């Protein structure tokens, strides 16, 4: 299977494009907001990217905040590091939509604009423990694994 980002059909008319690395030495693909959002002080907002990712087995996409996000805007990823599993792309709950949960550490609301680069996605391989017999199918979207 190919490794690629896809723009979700409903976001293509809004001008959302697949992310790209900014320099030849960059590890991360910049992920941008597909819509403007207002994050209240001390609050969390889920910001859509309009993207999904296709991954080969044995890989995941790690999502990290851009270094300038906290320093300049007072924003961090609410979960520290996001993990997008290979089986997330076609889940029925949201079509694999990558969304960024941002927490505002400041005392004032922070507005992010559509097109603003907020995070970076880095493709990573992983190993499985001996005796791993996971065979379940994903049935939900954002933050759904392990829910009863």
C-alpha positions in Angstrom: 0.0 0.0 0.0 1.2 3.5 -0.8 1.9 6.1 1.9 0.1 9.3 1.1 -2.1 12.1 2.4 -5.5 12.6 0.8 -7.8 15.7 1.0 -11.3 14.7 2.1 -13.8 15.4 -0.7 -15.8 17.9 1.4 -12.6 20.0 2.0 -11.3 20.1 -1.6 -13.5 23.0 -2.6 -12.1 25.0 0.3 -8.6 24.8 -1.2 -7.1 22.3 1.3 -4.0 20.7 -0.2 -2.0 17.7 0.9 0.7 18.7 3.3 4.4 18.9 2.3 7.8 19.2 3.9 9.2 22.7 3.8 12.9 21.7 3.3 14.8 18.7 2.0 16.0 17.9 5.6 12.6 18.2 7.2 11.1 15.1 8.9 7.6 16.5 9.3 4.8 17.3 6.9 3.1 20.5 8.0 -0.5 20.1 8.9 -2.7 23.2 8.7 -6.1 24.2 9.9 -8.8 23.6 7.3 -11.2 26.1 9.1 -10.8 29.0 11.5 -11.3 28.2 15.2 -11.4 30.1 18.4 -9.7 28.4 21.4 -10.8 29.8 24.8 -8.3 30.4 27.6 -7.6 27.2 29.3 -9.9 25.4 26.9 -9.5 22.8 24.1 -10.8 23.0 20.6 -10.7 20.3 17.9 -9.4 21.8 14.7 -10.1 20.0 11.4 -7.3 19.5 8.8 -9.5 18.3 6.0 -7.0 15.4 5.5 -6.7 11.6 6.0 -3.6 9.5 5.6 -3.0 6.1 3.9 -0.3 4.0 5.6 1.2 0.6 4.9 0.9 -2.0 7.7 3.5 -1.5 10.4 3.4 2.3 10.2 1.6 5.1 12.0 1.6 8.9 11.6 2.9 10.7 14.7 1.6 14.3 15.1 3.6 16.8 17.0 2.9 20.5 17.6 5.1 22.9 15.5 7.7 24.4 17.8 6.4 27.9 17.3 2.9 27.0 18.3 3.5 27.1 22.1 6.1 29.9 22.0 4.2 32.3 19.8 0.6 31.3 20.4 0.4 29.6 23.8 -1.1 26.5 22.2 -0.1 22.8 22.6 -1.6 19.5 21.4 -4.0 18.5 24.2 -2.8 14.9 24.1 0.9 15.8 23.7 1.5 13.6 20.6 -1.2 12.4 18.3 -1.1 8.9 16.8 -2.9 8.1 13.6 -3.1 4.3 13.0 -3.1 2.7 9.6 -6.7 1.5 10.1 -8.0 4.9 10.9 -8.3 6.0 7.2 -11.6 4.3 6.4 -13.4 4.2 9.7 -17.1 4.8 9.3 -17.3 7.4 12.0 -15.4 10.2 10.2 -13.7 8.8 7.1 -10.2 9.1 8.7 -10.3 12.8 9.2 -7.2 14.0 11.0 -8.1 16.6 13.6 -5.9 18.5 16.0 -7.0 18.9 19.6 -5.4 22.2 20.7 -5.2 23.5 24.3 -4.8 27.2 25.0 -2.4 27.7 27.9 -2.9 31.5 27.8 -5.3 33.9 29.6 -6.8 35.2 26.3 -8.7 33.4 23.5 -6.6 32.4 20.5 -7.9 32.3 17.0 -6.3 30.1 14.4 -7.0 30.8 10.8 -7.7 28.4 7.9 -4.4 27.6 6.3 -2.3 28.2 9.4 0.3 25.5 9.9 -0.2 24.1 13.4 1.4 20.7 13.6 3.7 18.3 11.7 3.1 14.7 10.8 6.0 12.2 10.8 5.7 8.7 9.4 7.1 6.1 11.8 7.4 2.3 11.8 6.6 0.2 14.8 7.2 -3.3 16.0 4.8 -5.8 17.6 5.5 -7.8 20.7 6.0 -11.6 20.4 2.6 -13.3 20.8 0.6 -10.2 19.7 -2.8 -11.5 18.5 -4.7 -8.3 18.0 -7.4 -9.0 15.5 -10.1 -6.4 16.2 -11.5 -4.0 13.6 -11.8 -0.2 14.2 -15.4 0.8 14.6 -15.1 4.5 15.7 -13.3 7.7 14.9 -11.2 10.2 16.9 -10.0 8.6 20.1 -12.1 5.5 19.8 -9.8 2.5 20.4 -10.3 0.9 23.8 -13.8 2.4 24.3 -16.6 0.0 25.5 
